[in-house]
Every structure is written in structure tokens, then in C-alpha cells.
């Protein structure tokens, strides 16, 4: 299995910051960005026996996205027979304890509040690479 990370994040600035943080931590594997949860679902659903896809070794989700939000996507990924094994990390602006409890109950592997500095994002991405590859 090829290691890769899929990131569902609707904010272009956040996507750029996350990408740069992984690059500065020398992450060499593929990173795929999706602007909403629906795009991730389409990628998963488009897998057939004729065109198999490599599922990511980590899925990072924002909670608040258009079309299909992070909570809905998390539920669907963790219910899916082919996807339930994928580690899912929620990376969001929310600091709400109820959000944290809800995503943990739905099977999220981690809940991280988006940092307000690039140095902290570097630290977070380094820890994610060490934990999930």
C-alpha cells in the first residue's frame, strides 16, 4: 500500500499552510486535497475492481465544509467496509468539547484544534507523520 494523506479542507489558505507544513517536515508521500466532503466521497465511490484506488494512510477532515461536512464524512468513512480502517483526524477551528466527544464517538482517531501559528502547525504535522506515516 502506498502511503498518502487525503485532506478535506474548504479554506484555501488553510490548505496552503497545511501543505507547506508537511513539506517543511520533509513528507515525501502524496498529499491530496479536497475542497469538501462530497469530493472525498466521490473519490471513494469511483473505486471499482477495474480502477482500484489506494486508500490513504490518513484522512484529515475539517468539520465545517460545504456539501458534506466533516461529521457526515466521518460517519460514512467509519461505516464503510473498505474505509473503516482509515485513521481519521479532525483538524478544525472548533474548541467545543461536545464536538470533540461527538467525533471520538463516531470513530475519529484524533481531534486537533487548528493552531494560530505556523510553528504550531509544523509541530502538529510532524506528530501526524510520526504517528500515521
TORPA-263922 format. One record per residue (C-alpha): x, y, z. Coordinates in steps of 0.25 Angstrom, whole numbers, padded with zeros to 4 digits, always signed. Layout:
XYZ...
***
This chain:
+0000+0000+0000+0005+0014-0004+0005+0023+0008-0003+0036+0005-0011+0046+0012-0024+0052+0008-0028+0065+0014-0042+0071+0013-0042+0086+0015-0050+0097+0009-0041+0108+0013-0031+0111+0002-0021+0118+0012-0022+0106+0022-0019+0096+0010-0007+0104+0007-0002+0105+0021-0004+0090+0024+0003+0087+0011+0015+0095+0014+0016+0090+0028+0016+0075+0023+0027+0079+0012+0035+0086+0023+0035+0073+0031+0040+0066+0018+0027+0058+0016+0031+0051+0003+0018+0043+0000+0006+0048-0007-0004+0058-0001-0017+0060-0008-0026+0072-0005-0041+0072-0006-0050+0085-0004-0062+0078+0002-0066+0065+0008-0074+0061-0005-0061+0061-0013-0055+0051-0004-0068+0042-0005-0067+0043-0020-0053+0038-0020-0056+0026-0011-0069+0023-0019-0062+0023-0032-0053+0011-0028-0057-0001-0036-0050-0014-0038-0045-0009-0051-0040+0004-0045-0035+0001-0031-0030+0013-0023-0021+0013-0011-0028+0018+0001-0020+0028+0009-0012+0024+0021-0018+0036+0028-0030+0045+0025-0031+0059+0031-0044+0066+0032-0049+0080+0035-0062+0080+0042-0069+0091+0035-0069+0089+0020-0080+0091+0009-0088+0080+0003-0083+0068+0012-0077+0073+0025-0067+0066+0033-0076+0060+0043-0084+0054+0032-0072+0049+0024-0066+0043+0037-0079+0035+0039-0079+0030+0025-0064+0026+0025-0065+0019+0038-0077+0011+0033-0071+0007+0020-0066-0007+0019-0054-0003+0011-0051+0010+0018-0054+0008+0033-0039+0004+0035-0034+0018+0031-0029+0027+0042-0037+0040+0043-0032+0052+0049-0041+0065+0051-0034+0078+0049-0043+0089+0052-0045+0103+0058-0055+0097+0068-0050+0096+0082-0064+0091+0086-0064+0079+0096-0077+0074+0090-0071+0074+0076-0059+0066+0082-0067+0056+0089-0076+0054+0077-0065+0052+0067-0058+0042+0077-0071+0034+0078-0072+0034+0063-0058+0027+0062-0049+0039+0059-0035+0036+0064-0031+0050+0068-0037+0064+0069-0028+0075+0067-0031+0090+0068-0025+0098+0057-0013+0105+0062-0011+0120+0061+0003+0120+0057+0011+0113+0046+0021+0108+0057+0010+0100+0064+0005+0095+0050+0019+0090+0048+0019+0082+0061+0005+0076+0058+0009+0071+0044+0022+0066+0050+0014+0058+0060+0004+0053+0050+0015+0048+0041+0022+0041+0053+0008+0034+0057+0002+0031+0043+0013+0031+0033
***
